[in-house]
């Protein structure tokens, strides 16, 4: 059953852990933590959790506001 089907049937949100969020965004846990992730939407025990929708918005905002890398100049 897809997450969407589960949510519709049971009314349950699906949250991603730090590792899950990093994998979803295509980066390592260390890179995810270094980018100063958003405040977790839930905390279960000591584990923070985020929805995919929040992570998508946060990642888009991060990319839009990140400084663009300077082009590399190669000496001849």
N, C-alpha and C positions, 0 to 999 in steps of 0.2 A: 504494500500500500504506500502511495506517495505521501510525503509530508502534508501536502495540501488536502488530500483525502482524509488523513488522520485528523487534521485540524477541523475540517467540516463535520466529521462524524462525532468527535469528542470535544470540540471546542478548546483544544489544547494548543498552545504556542510551542514552537520548536526553537530552542536556543542553542547556539554554538558555544562551546568552551573556547579557551584561548587557542588550543591546538586546532580545534575545528574551524575557528574563525581564520586563523593563519592559513590553513589548507584551502579554505573556501576562497580566500583572496590571492592564493598562489604565492605565498611567502613562508618563510620560516617563523617559528614562534618568536625568535629573537628579533627579527625584523618587525614583526607585528608589535611587540612590546616597545621597541625603539621609536616607533611612529606615534607613541602616546595615544593609545586606543581610547575610544569614547567611554564614558561612564557606563558600567554594565547595567543592563536592564533588569537582571536578576542576579542573585548570588545564592548558590546552593552549597551549603557547607562553606568551604573556602573558594569554591569555583565560580568565577564570573561567567555570565552568559549574555549573548547578543543575538538579535534576530538578523536574518540575511538582509532584510530591508534596511535596517540601521547601518549595517556594515557597508552595503552598497552606497548609501548616501554619504557616509563618512569617507569612504575611499574616493568617491567622485569629488568631494570637497577638497580632500587632501591633494589630489592630483591637479585640480584646477588652481589651487593656491600655492603649489610648490614652485620654487624658483626653477626656471628652465635651465638645463645644463648648457654651459658654454661650449661652442664647437671646439673640437680639438684642432690645434694647429701643429702640423708636422714640419719640422725643419728639413730643408733639403740638403 
